[in-house]
Amino acid sequence: MQLHEIVKLLGAEVLVGAGDLDREISAVHASDLISHVLATCTRGALWLTGLLDSQIVNTAELFDLSAVVFVANRRPTQDIIEAAEMENVPVLCTQYTMFESCGLLYSKGLKPSRRCG
Amino acid sequence: MANAESVVFRKSYHIEGGNFQSAGSVSKKIKQILKQLNIDGEIIWRAMIVAYEAEMNVVLYASEAEVILEISPKKICMIFKDKGPGIPDIPLAMTEGYSTATREMRERGFGAGLGLPNIKKTADNFDIQSTVGSGTQLIIDINIF
């Protein structure tokens, strides 16, 4: 599924990366813990989170994540948006809760981001 | 550590403990170098897991650290030598879920007790030495071939 389809599915607002919505996404990671992203996330995954921290963008960029979606209408601060623009990390914001967002994406066939071994 | 004669790139970096503003910047610099050397994306990704975990450990727990990056044709070696409280019980610290993180660290999304086990799992070679009251040294290798 391409990122623009996810934007539509989640009724999301694109805060950063309007030109990168053709990114292909097959796996999703949903967590407010950066530690969990580091321990379980796969390359190219979409990251759903409610965590607003300056390390979000670093984490997404370092681990080649496709995009970050802030759920439950959590609005990233200006410094997060500026960092995402600089690092070319698409950032979306949806009114759906984490549970609803996961359900919608799962129902469309997206898989959990999970490492082998 | 790689044999001195086989090292094609060597650089050292400094990490300031407790500084969230600059946290991740050393990992980013290392990523940039690995990309410039045309190292495979999957290998860079693994190198970033260990680099960022180790860097954040310094930011969260130590006062400062020196990082030495050595790249040879066969592997990427990263040495993290910190000045900090040290780890009294290494086997316990290597247990998934064990953490001494503060509430603030957890609120920032860290401190789940997964960092050191994740480094060990991801690295091709991993060595940890620690002296309580002095600091901790990690030697981490990621094979290129």
Chai-1 contact restraints between the chains, C-beta under 6 A:
chainA,res_idxA,chainB,res_idxB,connection_type,confidence,min_distance_angstrom,max_distance_angstrom,comment,restraint_id
A,L33,B,G109,contact,1.0,0.0,6.0,A-B,restraint_1
A,L33,B,A112,contact,1.0,0.0,6.0,A-B,restraint_2
A,I34,B,G109,contact,1.0,0.0,6.0,A-B,restraint_3
A,I34,B,F110,contact,1.0,0.0,6.0,A-B,restraint_4
A,S35,B,F110,contact,1.0,0.0,6.0,A-B,restraint_5
A,S35,B,A112,contact,1.0,0.0,6.0,A-B,restraint_6
A,S35,B,L114,contact,1.0,0.0,6.0,A-B,restraint_7
A,L38,B,E53,contact,1.0,0.0,6.0,A-B,restraint_8
A,L38,B,N118,contact,1.0,0.0,6.0,A-B,restraint_9
A,A39,B,L114,contact,1.0,0.0,6.0,A-B,restraint_10
A,A39,B,N118,contact,1.0,0.0,6.0,A-B,restraint_11
A,R43,B,W45,contact,1.0,0.0,6.0,A-B,restraint_12
A,L51,B,G109,contact,1.0,0.0,6.0,A-B,restraint_13
A,D53,B,R108,contact,1.0,0.0,6.0,A-B,restraint_14
A,D53,B,G109,contact,1.0,0.0,6.0,A-B,restraint_15
A,N58,B,G24,contact,1.0,0.0,6.0,A-B,restraint_16
A,L62,B,S27,contact,1.0,0.0,6.0,A-B,restraint_17
A,L62,B,M48,contact,1.0,0.0,6.0,A-B,restraint_18
A,L62,B,Y52,contact,1.0,0.0,6.0,A-B,restraint_19
A,D64,B,W45,contact,1.0,0.0,6.0,A-B,restraint_20
